[in-house]
Amino acid sequence: MVVLSMMKYTLKNAVSENVLRGRRTWCYLVENSAGETVGKLKKTRTTWILSMKQKQFVPTPGSLPWVAGITNSPCKGFKTVAEARKFLKNPTFAPPKE
């Protein structure tokens, strides 16, 4: 069972000295439609990792967690920031654990 969210989420640059100096952004804050910060999108070596407070994600079919039988994951990986933005327009979350 997959839970669809009616809340809209957006990415906002995490303002830091590196951003002000013109360097690349390595972290974005996730804001909900009420303007509250609810998570982060952070850069790792090769991917972007999305984590949100009190939310669990369904692994992508064919991914290693999915093959291993994991149904709820606290993080979700993306190759680009654009993929993460697209996901956040219409996110799907795993049902909460009981």
Secondary structure, 3 states (H helix, E strand, C coil): CCEECCCCEEEEECCCHHHHCCCCCCEEEEEECCCCEEEEEEECCCCEEEEECCCCECCCCCCHHHHCCCCCECEEEECCHHHHHHHHHCCEECCCCC
